Structure formats: structure tokens, C-alpha cells
Amino acid sequence: MRKKVDKLLQECRENLDLLDQKEMPHMSEIFEFDWKEEQIVSAVRQGILSEEQCIQTSNILKALNKLPQLERELFFLRNFHREKITVQQIARNFSISHRHYHRVKGEALDELARLLRLEKQLAFS
């Protein structure tokens, strides 16, 4: 399950890389993502992303917003930052051990997987 979520995060990052500044989701100082409906519609209309890619990206960003701030920040740095940041750099910047980082990441991946399954169930109900 974690590998699937990791793959979804990678796809989400690739989708976000395709967007230009005006379609990009806004990220607040506390690493919450805000992607307005008109930005999504614009991305689809311009053919930048398919409707399915937009829905998937939206679901991932919504799920990320539900994680605790430290986990959101770690996820952003590790998965969405333009230059890939190593676990060592994250551990240094956050004064956390590698083991703690991997535990937090594992828990966050599990929670993200749960949230995404929940989002999917809600979408079909």
C-alpha cells in the first residue's frame, strides 16, 4: 500500500510540475494546499492535465491537508520540492533522527493511504 501511495505522490508531483504559476495550487505558510475550482477547470480546459489527473491531484492535496503539519512539511520537502531533498538534509533541518523521520513517513503514508481510500469511497457514494 505504501508503494502505491508513493507512486501516487510521484504522479501528483509530475502533474504539479506541468502546471504554470496561475494554475498552481497555492501553498500556505503551514504547508496547506489550496487549489481553487477555476484553477482546476483552467488546467483541464488548456489540456495541461486530464480531468482524472486533476481529480487525483485534488484528492492527494486534500488528504495531505489532513495530515499533521510536521508530516505535511516532510512530505512537501521530500515529494514536491523542486530539488529532491535527502533524508539526511530533512533530519538536519528538523533536528529529528533518520529513524524518527522514517517512522513519521511510514505513519503518514499509512494515514494518506487511509484518507485516499476514504476520499475514493466518498466520491463513489
C-alpha positions as CSV (number, residue, x, y, z in Angstrom):
1,M,0.0,0.0,0.0
2,R,2.8,2.4,0.9
3,K,4.4,1.8,-2.5
4,K,1.1,2.7,-4.2
5,V,0.9,5.9,-2.2
6,D,4.5,6.7,-3.0
7,K,3.7,6.2,-6.7
8,L,0.6,8.4,-6.4
9,L,2.7,11.1,-4.8
10,Q,5.2,10.9,-7.6
11,E,2.4,11.2,-10.2
12,C,1.0,14.2,-8.2
13,R,4.3,15.9,-8.3
14,E,4.6,15.3,-12.0
15,N,1.1,16.7,-12.5
16,L,2.0,19.8,-10.5
17,D,5.2,20.3,-12.5
18,L,3.1,20.6,-15.6
19,L,1.0,23.5,-14.2
20,D,2.2,27.1,-14.7
21,Q,2.0,29.7,-11.9
22,K,-1.6,30.7,-12.3
23,E,-2.9,27.1,-12.2
24,M,-0.6,26.0,-9.4
25,P,-2.2,25.2,-6.1
26,H,-1.4,27.9,-3.5
27,M,0.6,26.6,-0.5
28,S,0.2,28.5,2.8
29,E,3.0,29.0,5.3
30,I,1.8,26.0,7.2
31,F,2.0,23.8,4.1
32,E,-1.7,23.5,3.4
33,F,-2.6,23.4,-0.3
34,D,-5.4,25.4,-1.7
35,W,-6.4,24.6,-5.3
36,K,-9.5,26.6,-6.4
37,E,-12.1,25.2,-8.8
38,E,-11.3,27.7,-11.5
39,Q,-7.6,26.7,-11.5
40,I,-8.6,23.1,-11.9
41,V,-11.1,23.9,-14.8
42,S,-8.4,26.1,-16.4
43,A,-5.8,23.2,-16.3
44,V,-8.3,20.8,-17.9
45,R,-9.5,23.3,-20.5
46,Q,-6.0,24.1,-21.6
47,G,-5.2,20.4,-21.9
48,I,-2.4,20.6,-19.3
49,L,-4.0,17.9,-17.2
50,S,-6.8,15.4,-17.8
51,E,-9.9,15.6,-15.6
52,E,-8.8,12.3,-14.0
53,Q,-5.3,13.8,-13.2
54,C,-7.0,16.8,-11.7
55,I,-9.3,14.8,-9.5
56,Q,-6.4,12.5,-8.4
57,T,-4.2,15.5,-7.6
58,S,-7.0,17.3,-5.7
59,N,-7.7,14.2,-3.6
60,I,-4.0,13.9,-2.7
61,L,-3.7,17.5,-1.8
62,K,-6.9,17.3,0.3
63,A,-5.6,14.2,2.0
64,L,-2.2,15.9,2.6
65,N,-4.0,18.9,4.2
66,K,-5.5,16.5,6.8
67,L,-2.1,15.3,8.0
68,P,-0.4,17.0,11.0
69,Q,1.8,20.0,10.0
70,L,5.2,18.2,10.5
71,E,4.1,15.4,8.3
72,R,2.8,17.8,5.6
73,E,6.1,19.7,5.7
74,L,8.2,16.5,5.5
75,F,6.0,15.3,2.6
76,F,6.3,18.6,0.8
77,L,10.1,18.7,1.1
78,R,10.5,15.1,0.2
79,N,8.0,14.8,-2.6
80,F,7.1,18.2,-4.0
81,H,10.2,20.3,-3.6
82,R,11.8,21.1,-7.0
83,E,15.3,19.9,-5.8
84,K,15.0,16.5,-4.2
85,I,15.9,16.8,-0.5
86,T,17.6,13.9,1.1
87,V,16.5,12.2,4.3
88,Q,19.8,13.4,5.9
89,Q,19.0,17.1,5.0
90,I,15.5,16.7,6.4
91,A,16.8,15.2,9.6
92,R,19.3,18.0,9.9
93,N,16.8,20.8,9.2
94,F,14.2,19.4,11.6
95,S,16.5,18.1,14.3
96,I,15.0,14.6,14.0
97,S,16.7,11.3,13.6
98,H,16.6,9.2,10.4
99,R,14.7,6.6,12.3
100,H,12.1,9.1,13.5
101,Y,11.8,10.5,10.0
102,H,11.1,7.0,8.6
103,R,8.6,6.3,11.3
104,V,6.8,9.6,10.7
105,K,6.9,9.0,7.0
106,G,5.6,5.4,7.4
107,E,2.8,6.6,9.6
108,A,2.0,9.4,7.2
109,L,1.9,7.1,4.2
110,D,-0.5,4.8,6.1
111,E,-2.7,7.7,7.0
112,L,-2.5,9.1,3.5
113,A,-3.5,5.7,2.1
114,R,-6.4,5.6,4.5
115,L,-7.5,9.1,3.6
116,L,-7.3,8.4,-0.1
117,R,-9.3,5.3,0.2
118,L,-11.9,7.3,2.2
119,E,-11.9,10.1,-0.5
120,K,-12.4,7.4,-3.2
121,Q,-15.3,5.8,-1.2
122,L,-16.9,9.3,-0.8
123,A,-16.5,10.0,-4.5
124,F,-18.5,6.9,-5.4
125,S,-21.2,7.3,-2.8
